[in-house]
Amino acid sequence: MYIRELITFITVADQGSFLKAAQELYITPASVMNQMNKLERIIGAKLTYRTNQGTYLTAAGRSIYQAAKQMMEFADEAVKKARQLAVSEQNTIRIGTSILRPCKRLIDLWAEFDDGSLPFQIHIVPFDDDPAGLDSALSALGNQIDCFVAPCDSMEWRAQHNIFLLDKLPCRIAVPRKHPLSKKKSLRWSDLDGEAFMMIKRGDSTVLNHMRDDILVNHPLIKIVDAPNFYDTSIFNECERMNYLMETLDIWADIHPALVTLPMEWEYEIPYGIVYSRKPSMAVKVFIEIIQNLSC
């Protein structure tokens, strides 16, 4: 349930010795040292002082120790709540999925935690990415669907639904393979001069509104082509057919085989997370709490 290296680190801190920690964990001292070295590489800071008298925490180590203990206590409490839900039946978490809003990221996170003993079943509910399908999925939250994962920079979504942020995704540019720019490794603003650039029309995406203003003020040679409020596969088809450039994300890199996704010199990022009902069931609350713990 917990990251192995964190468990080893906490045991070393509690025992004050690599040898005693190895004995406590029933592993070799070399394994303890390897796991500690790996954890320090991951965190990028030295966590312990190792002396002949024992092992002591650095300031960074003390900070990680307290945070790790709190995380494990939180996880234990989440498991306790989850098991309390299993009185006579398992609870089903219905996760929506579509081509542009796949559930794989969420399923992979859950797989890191669930050892098969928790009282949850995951049920995948497909929906369409066209405007009607997306509206139906949003309306179904708390009824036919419990949650789905998606880019979520929409002010309307934040006002009407709960959102748990998992990440921020860098904005990229999709380029048709037949376009000369598709041969580049990355793009800069000057590459876009004179090009038709497709992006979601001005609306309730704060990030994309800022990007649009940036283009209009600082890069007037770029011709903006408006797409609807949300992308579906038809937008990618249109981009390829018209030889447009297009604002996109890495999670959509494989949507259209005739488009190449390239990094861009800008710093724009789109929030990405779990969208769920304002009034979730107890099972969904516990599910989100567990995911929150995993993503810390």
N, C-alpha and C positions, 0 to 999 in steps of 0.2 A: 504493500500500500504506500509506503514511503520510499523516497529515493534512498538507495542502499548507502551511498556515500554520506548522506546526512545522518543516517542512523549510526554509522561508524564514527563520524565526527562527534556526535553527542555522547557516544559511549567513551571515546577518548577523553573528552572534556570532563565527564563525570568520574572516570577512573583515574585520570591524571597520568596515564601511561599507555603507550602503544601495546606493551606486552599484556597488561591487565585487560585492555580493551579486546585484544585478540582472544584471551581466555574467556571473557564474557560472551563474545560473539561466536566462539567455536570456529575461529578461522586462524590463519597464520599471521604472525606479526608483519610478514612481507605483504600480505593482502591488505592489512590495515594501512600500511605505509602507501601502497599503490592507490588505495581509495582516497586517502587524505591528499596525496599529490594531485589526483584527478580533480577533486573538489576545489582545491586551491587554483588549479588552472581554469576551471569553469568560472569561478568567482572573480579571478584576477587579483587576488590579494592573499598575503600570508596569514594563516589563521592560528598557528601555534608556534610557540618557542619550544624547542626540544633540547633538554639538558640531561645531564647524568642523574639529576635528582627527580626528574619527571617532565611532564608536558604541561605547558601553561598557555592560556589563550592570549592572543594579541587583542588589541582594541577591536579590530575587524572581526576576530573570532568570537569575542564576547557578543558583538552585535548579531552575528549570524546565529550564534547559539540561542539567544533569546527568541529571535524570529522563528528559528526551526522548531523550538519547543512549542511556541504558540501555534504554529502551523499544524503540528501533529496533534495537539490538543483539539484544535478546530476540526481536523479530519476525524478524530475519534468521536467527537460529538456529532458530526454529520452522519457517521456510520450508525451511531446509536439511534439518531432520529429516523434514519432509513429503516432500521430493523424494527423500530416501534410501529412503523406503518404496516408491517407484514403481520397482521393479526390472523387473517384467514385466507388472504389471496395476495398475489403479486400485483404490483402497481405498474401500469403500462405508461411509458413516456413516448408520446407520438411526435416524432421529429419530421418536419416537412423537408422535402428535398426537391431540387430542380436542376436543370442543366447549368444555369448560371449561379445558383445558390445551393451548391451541394452540401450534404451533411457530413462528409467524410472527416473534416477537421474535428467536429464535435464527437463523432463516434470514436475517432482515434484517442481523443482525450479521455473519454469514458473508459475505453479499453485499458488505459494505464492504471485505472483505479479498481475496477470491478474484477474480483477474482471468482465471480460466479455465485457468491454467497449473499449478495445484496438482493433485496426484494423488488427488483426492477426488471421489467422487460422493455426492450427498445423496439418500437414499431415504426417503420419508415412509411411516410405518407407522401406520395409524389404530387407535385402541383406544376402548373404551367408558368412560364416566365412572361407571357404576354400580359398586358395591363389587366385584363379581366381575371386571369389566373392568379396574379399577384394580389389583386384586391381581395379575391376569394380566400387566399391563404391568410391574409391579415385579418379578415373578418372571422375566420375560423379559429383564430388563436383562443385557447381556453375551451373550445368546443371539439371540433374534429382534429385540431392540431394543437400541440402544447408549445412548440417552439420551432424556429428554424434559424439557420446561420446565414448572415448576409452582410454586405457592406451596408452601413447604417448611419449615413450622414444626414438623413432626412429629419428636418425639424418636426415635421408632422408625425413621423414614427415616434420620435422621442416624446412628443406630447401625448400620444394615444396609447403607447405600449411601454412595457418594461424592456430595457436593453442592458445586457451585460457585455461590456467590451472585452474582447479577447486580444485584440491586436490593432495596429494601424498599418495599412497596406500602402506601399508607395505607388503613386500614380505612374503608369507607364504609357507608351504609345504603341498602338497596333498599326502595322504598315503592311499593305498588300505585298505579297512576294514579287509581283511584277513591277513594283515601284523601285526606282534606283536607291532610295534610302534604306531598303530592306537589307542591303549588303553591309550596312554599318553595324558596329558593335554597340554603339550608344548614340544618342542624339543630343543636340544643343539647340537653343532657340533659333539661331541663324539657319539651321537646317529646315525649319518650318516656314521660313519666309516664302510667300507666293503659293503655299500649299493650302488646300481645303482641309480643315481640321474639324472632325465631328466630335461633339461633346453634348452632354445632357443640357437641355435648354435652361435658361435662368429660372430658378425656382427655389426649393427649400433645402438644397445642398450648400451649406456654408462654404465648404472647401472648393467646390466647383464654381460657385459664384465668384470667389476670390480669384480663381484661375482665369475665369472669363474677363474679369476687370483688369487683371495683369496683362492679358493679351491685347485688350482693346486700348489700353493706355501705353504700354511699352513695346508692343509687337504688332503694330497696325497692318503689316504686310501679310499677316496670317488671316485667311478667310474662315471664319467660324461657321460651321454647318450645325444647325440645331437638331438634336435627337430628342425623343420623348422623355418624360420624367424618369423612366427606368429602362434599362437595356433589356432586350430579349434577343433571340438568335437572328431575327430579321435585321437588326441593326448591324450585326457583323457581316451579314450577307450584303447589305447595302454599301458598307464601307469597302468591301472587296470589289463589288461591281463597279462602283464609281471611282475607284482608285483614291479614296480619301485616306488621310491619316485619322486616327481615332484615339481618344483618351480611353485607357483600359487599366486592368489590374492583372497581376501575375496569376491569380486564380482562374483567369479566363484565357490563359495562354494557349490552351488546346481546344478552345471552342470551335475555331475555324481553321482548317489545315492550310488555307491560302493566305493566312495572316501571320506576320511575325511580330512578337511582342518585344519591344526594346526599352531599355532604361533611358531616362531623360534627365537633363542636368538640374531640373527644378527640385524643390523640397516638398512638393504637395503629397499628402497622405490622406487616405480615407479610413475612418473608423470602421472596424469590422467586429461583429459580435453576435450574440444570441438575442433574438427578438422573441419575447413571450408576453403573455397576457398581463394586464394591470392587476388582475385578480387571479393569480395562479392557484392551483390546488396545492395542498400540503406536499404531495409527492413531487410536484414541479419545484416548489421552494427548496426542498431537500436536494433535489437533483442539481439545481443551480448552485446551491451552497457547496456541493461537492466539486462541481466544475470550477467554481471560484477558487477553492483551495488548490486544485490541480494547476491552475494557471498562474498562481502566485510566483 
